[in-house]
């Protein structure tokens, strides 16, 4: 089964959301710097994500696992259910990635830092 660019992007977004610990601080900084340079159109965005992941082997492995778990063994029933969910507009993918990065990376950073009890 070949995956679509949309599936690749959606799996990357889910990876950020569900497994932010895969992204070490250097990877997060690099992704935050690169994301605005990523193209808007779906196919090019998917290719840019894949190219970025190739530079970060741990994330590439995690993305591959995420793709397998999300789309590897899709039955007819699963496909029908997934198709009923509204698909994000292509222009929304980068915004979704940025939002998930802010949410997930902030939460992971909070967990790693001791809380300031003087507040």
C-alpha positions as CSV (number, residue, x, y, z in Angstrom):
1,X,0.0,0.0,0.0
2,X,1.5,3.3,-1.0
3,X,0.9,6.3,1.3
4,X,-0.4,9.6,0.2
5,X,1.4,12.9,1.0
6,X,-1.6,13.8,3.2
7,X,-1.1,10.6,5.2
8,X,2.6,11.4,5.7
9,X,1.8,14.9,6.9
10,X,-1.0,13.7,9.2
11,X,1.4,11.0,10.7
12,X,4.0,13.7,11.3
13,X,1.5,15.9,13.1
14,X,0.3,13.0,15.2
15,X,4.0,12.1,16.0
16,X,4.5,15.7,17.3
17,X,1.3,15.5,19.3
18,X,1.6,12.0,20.8
19,X,5.4,11.5,21.1
20,X,7.0,15.0,21.6
21,X,9.8,13.3,23.6
22,X,11.2,11.9,20.3
23,X,12.2,15.5,19.4
24,X,15.2,16.5,21.4
25,X,15.9,20.2,22.0
26,X,18.2,20.6,18.9
27,X,15.6,18.9,16.7
28,X,12.8,21.1,18.0
29,X,14.9,24.3,17.4
30,X,15.8,23.1,13.9
31,X,12.2,22.2,13.0
32,X,10.9,25.6,14.4
33,X,13.5,27.4,12.2
34,X,12.8,25.3,9.1
35,X,9.0,25.0,9.2
36,X,8.4,28.5,7.7
37,X,10.6,27.6,4.8
38,X,8.6,24.4,4.0
39,X,6.4,24.8,0.9
40,X,2.6,25.2,1.2
41,X,1.4,22.6,-1.3
42,X,0.7,19.2,0.1
43,X,3.1,17.1,-2.1
44,X,6.1,19.5,-1.6
45,X,5.3,19.8,2.1
46,X,5.3,16.0,2.5
47,X,8.6,15.8,0.6
48,X,10.1,18.5,2.8
49,X,9.0,16.7,6.0
50,X,10.5,13.4,4.7
51,X,13.8,15.2,3.8
52,X,13.9,16.8,7.2
53,X,13.3,13.5,8.9
54,X,16.1,11.9,6.9
55,X,18.5,14.3,8.6
56,X,17.1,13.1,12.0
57,X,17.2,9.3,12.0
58,X,15.4,8.8,15.3
59,X,12.5,10.9,14.2
60,X,12.5,9.1,10.8
61,X,12.2,5.7,12.6
62,X,9.4,7.1,14.9
63,X,7.6,8.5,11.8
64,X,7.8,5.2,10.0
65,X,6.3,3.5,13.1
66,X,3.6,6.1,13.3
67,X,2.7,5.6,9.6
68,X,2.6,1.9,10.1
69,X,0.3,2.2,13.2
70,X,-2.0,4.7,11.5
71,X,-2.1,3.4,7.9
72,X,-0.3,0.0,7.8
73,X,-3.2,-2.3,8.3
74,X,-6.3,-0.4,7.3
75,X,-9.4,-2.5,6.9
76,X,-12.4,-1.6,4.8
77,X,-14.3,-0.4,7.9
78,X,-11.4,1.7,9.1
79,X,-11.1,3.4,5.7
80,X,-14.8,4.3,5.6
81,X,-14.6,5.8,9.1
82,X,-11.5,7.8,8.3
83,X,-13.0,9.2,5.2
84,X,-16.0,10.6,7.1
85,X,-13.6,12.8,9.1
86,X,-13.1,16.3,7.6
87,X,-9.8,16.6,5.9
88,X,-7.7,19.7,6.7
89,X,-7.2,22.1,3.8
90,X,-3.7,22.0,2.4
91,X,-2.9,25.5,3.6
92,X,-3.8,24.4,7.1
93,X,-1.2,21.7,7.4
94,X,1.7,24.0,8.2
95,X,-0.5,25.8,10.8
96,X,-1.5,22.5,12.3
97,X,2.2,21.5,12.6
98,X,3.1,24.8,14.2
99,X,0.2,24.5,16.6
100,X,1.1,21.0,17.6
101,X,4.7,22.0,18.1
102,X,3.7,24.8,20.4
103,X,1.4,22.6,22.4
104,X,3.5,19.5,22.6
105,X,6.9,20.9,22.9
106,X,5.8,23.4,25.5
107,X,4.3,20.6,27.6
108,X,7.4,18.5,27.3
109,X,9.6,21.4,28.3
110,X,7.4,22.1,31.3
111,X,7.8,18.5,32.4
112,X,11.6,18.7,32.2
113,X,11.9,22.0,34.1
114,X,11.2,22.2,37.8
115,X,8.2,24.4,38.6
116,X,8.7,27.8,40.1
117,X,7.0,27.8,43.4
118,X,7.4,31.5,44.0
119,X,4.5,32.2,41.5
